[in-house]
Amino acid sequence: MGSFTTLTSADGFSLAAYRAEPEGPVRGGVVVIQEIFGVNPHIQSVADRYAAAGYLAIAPALFDRVQSDVSLGYEDADLQAGIGLAGKIDFKLALADTVAAGAAVSEAGRVGIVGYCFGGTVAAAAAINCGDTFSASASYYGGGTAGLVGTGVPAMPIIVHYGALDHYIPMSDVDKVRNAWSDAEVHVYDADHGFHCDQRASFSPVPAGMAQARTFRLFAKHLG
């Protein structure tokens, strides 16, 4: 459904992005932020899903600043490679590239952001810092989300999805987010980290479906 294009960030840096066009009436734009595995076929399929729901969707390749064309699988070697790449990312530049992606789909109307894992933290940070670009945010199991507490509060409606069995994110972090962001919609599912990715062993279809339905409702309400 989609194809790759090029974005230009505020500092002039060019990065790739997967863009998926809706076939019917346009309901707004959605920026899809990758896991640590890059803009791989799964993230492309997520963008396609939002396009099928009527949103002009785009997934920026946020790892392009350290390595281009990153598309990893889910084996242990891929995980370690992804962790290494994520550790080299300048988070402020990642947010700038995310804003560039939002601007690229703003022709569709109001823009939402959804992110998974690494992208879940980016989506939450965008909710705090990028209110001029985005109108709603959905964060899935962002390991750094609790670390954002104290840096500000979301400037837009946000939904945050966690797994109760997530060995990367303790429930104390979930409670920290819930207590600090009183207006956020926080959900905890009987699932592990990565439960929304249907290409991972931790995929859990019922929690994934519930989280997707809630995210669709958020965007339908705030994007149009």
Order of alpha helices (4+ residues) and beta strands (2+ residues): beta-beta-beta-alpha-beta-alpha-alpha-beta-alpha-beta-beta-alpha-beta-alpha
